[in-house]
């Protein structure tokens, strides 16, 4: 079992590399390289500027959730934690962003209090990506039925997450099963705080910020496509970017590598974009979003480390133990 768990991440990386290699073969490596060389620096900088604004909006969303939860976190500390979380964007479904709770635990904020903000942030992002993907597919392919279906599903999920009595019964049922006790505790931590920040006065502004941010990242892809001479509209770029990102999230591969790129290229080629340009634009788009975010997170951790509030160095072992303790629940006799 241990060897299998160690092998899992390497298999994920290998599969991602295989898909990327297949994309380069599909687009013709030489042609893709020529297309990349044709992009002007001004277009690349424009794409990075759009993504930078998108990340600023996503920070606003994160800080909104933190403040609505009543966590004692100022804007400066919140920004540090947010930037540190960007490094974890390459984890499966960005689950590595649980590191934010680990960092805040160093400030004396229990994981149980901060975890709902991380979970709801992921939920809002997922909802925004899904809504934008459905809207883009409707505008480009005329699949208008996707929009009301997606809106209904998102609304239903929010209502279910706020249904306190349902969660109480579900968690009680899970808690009676030893193998499900830890997952039940994890869900309980999320549900307890999520109920407070999934109300309309918090969820709708957060969703608006998420829609704008992810939409700007889709427009950044359009700027690259246009700079490469592709006859592609901005709705197509947003649809390809968000639908590909959604596929990557569902795949649970680190950063969605491989599946995201394959989905984006497939949608672009399906609407007449040349194979080499589709592959080149996709790779550049991912470099300007996922790669750029991870780089910013790494640099911020290097030059502006998210130390504990008292100025001490983050003790990952102690913080990890706080996360473990939160999931294990209170010990008997305490």
TAUR-V955185 format. One record per helix or strand of 2 or more residues. SS is the DSSP state (hx for helix, st for strand). FROM is the first residue (numbers start at 0). LEN is the number of residues. If there is no record, write none. Layout:
ss/from/len
SS/FROM/LEN
SS/FROM/LEN
//
This chain:
ss/from/len
hx/1/26
hx/28/10
hx/40/28
hx/74/16
hx/94/11
hx/110/31
hx/144/17
hx/163/12
hx/177/20
hx/199/28
hx/233/18
hx/258/12
hx/274/29
hx/315/13
//
